[in-house]
């Protein structure tokens, strides 16, 4: 599971297609099996986020600080959108 952005940094676009391209054949089958039956938009987003994090983790390999820098803002933005005041 790796994807290389044009900038040369390891990245996986946070989309169904981006995740799909970062997965192996077997992982892709599991991704779509998990995603397929989900109808609720929030549940669908949770599946996409879960698989995106897996793909990003693999793409960054041992560069844990790079991984955290890449996913942190996305996760923080997601938390603020769903936050209840």
C-alpha angles and dihedrals in degrees: 000000000000136000126185119210120216089254089064094248119121109255141154116206110239095240136096091256093045092051092045092055092051094054132084118241093263093045090049090054090052091046093054092042089056095041099043102073095041112108104164110091093221092050090047090052090050091054091048092048093048093052093042090055090050092050093045092049091053092044092054093044110177094357094098095161090052089049092051092048090051100046100031098078092046093051092045091051090049091052093050092050092053096038120120118216 
